[in-house]
Amino acid sequence: MSLADKIFIENMKDIIENGVWDTHLPVRPRWSDGTPAHTVKKFGIVNRYDLSKEFPILTIRRSYFKSAVDELLWIWQKKSNNIKELNSKVWNQWADENGSIGKAYGYQLGVKHKYKEGEFDQVDRVLYDLKHNPSSRRILTNIYTFADLNEMNLYPCAYSMTFNVSGDTLNGILNQRSNDMLTANNWNVVQYAVLLIMFAQVSGLKAGELVHVIADAHIYDRHVDMVKEIIANEQFAAPKLEVDPSVKNFYDFTVDSFRLVDYKCNEKKYVIPVAE
């Protein structure tokens, strides 16, 4: 069993057995047929993944690693908010006729701000501080910009990363206001584990712990039976992540800079409905 499997199974069982349903409340999300998409949830879940020990990807169902990394690079490298620059269709339902998702995600990371050291966007500020101010307790990003929320087609779910250097090790905290646990939980964990590994490598550091803080961890009503099936699936050992060691510049990473070795997982394809 991988640690990611163990944590995911424990989270899902806890939500199903001890969570709170919102069926008595009016809810914003809808299924494609217009039916309200209700959830059962737990508040304030905190999961910890030690990246020095194993890469946190599920084996009880396939996580689409390449697509997850591609979206990560779309947001953090390209700093894009246009799906025409993304190779998957995960954002299509939130894009307008021009392909834009509004002033969300990559757009926010690319906005430049003035500091005494110069002008940086949020990503380049992190890279600068990891090199020049590794003892800083101010190395973070935040894309939940209140002034721009009305121009975002979807409010950021995973909205903040805080980085902390301890000795020669880079650790990080991912803050998430909302997490559709079946659809996106491990997708986000995989992405931000890769991000932390990327920042560590180009900063001459080791990747340490990723802490994932979720305010509203929920399972949609139409996902519950599928969740029960998935968490009962056969489990395998975690794969090893190989990263091209020649990459020294954050912007030189590509999807092909990463390779999962011995990734064994349940191969059943699940068609997961997504609420809008």
C-alpha positions, 0 to 999 in steps of 0.5 A: 500500500502506498501512503497516498492510498492509506491517507485517501482511504482513511479520509473517504471512510471518515467523510462517509461515516462521520461527515455532514450532509448538506441536503437540507441546504440550497447549494450552488453546484448542479449536475448536468441535468440541472439537479442540485449536487449535494455533498457529505463533508468533513471540515479541516482535514490535514494530510502530510506527505513525506516526499523524501520517502515516496511519491504520493500517487494513488494505486487503487485508481489511476491518477493521470500523472502526465495530464496533472503535470501539464496543468500544473505547468500551464498554471505555474510556468505559462501563468496562463488562464486560457485553455487553448494553451492546455493539452487536456480538457479539464477546464473546458466547462469553465472557459468562455468562447475565447478559451479564457477562465477569467482572472484566475489561477495562472493569471494571478501568478503572473501579475507583477508586484513591486518590492525593494529588490525589484519587480516580480510575479509570485512565482519569480518571487518564490524562486528569488527568495529560495535563492537569496532569502532561504530563512525567510518565513514569507515565501508564499503565493496566494491567488485568492484575490478578492478584487478580481473574484468577480472576473474569475469563472471559477474561484480558486480551490487550491489557492495558497502555497507556503514554502519553508526551508529547514536546513537543506530541505524544502517543505510546503503547505498547500491550502485548499478552501474546497476539495472534490475528493474523488475527482481532484484530491489526488490530482492536486496532491500529485501536482503540488508534490511535483511543484515542491520537487521542482522548486527544490531541485532548482534551488539546490534543496531536497524535497521534504514534506507536503502538508495539505490543508483542506477546509471543506473536504467533500464527496458528492452524492453521485460519487459515494457508491464509486468511492466505496468501490475504489477504496476496496480495490487492490493496493500496490506499492508506490512508484518512484518519481524520476526527475531529469537532474539536468534541469536547473531553471524552473522554466526549463521543466517540461512534462517529459522531465518527469517519469514514474517508474513501476507505477502499478494501479487498478486499471479500471476506467471510472467515468466521474460526473463533475458538478458545475 
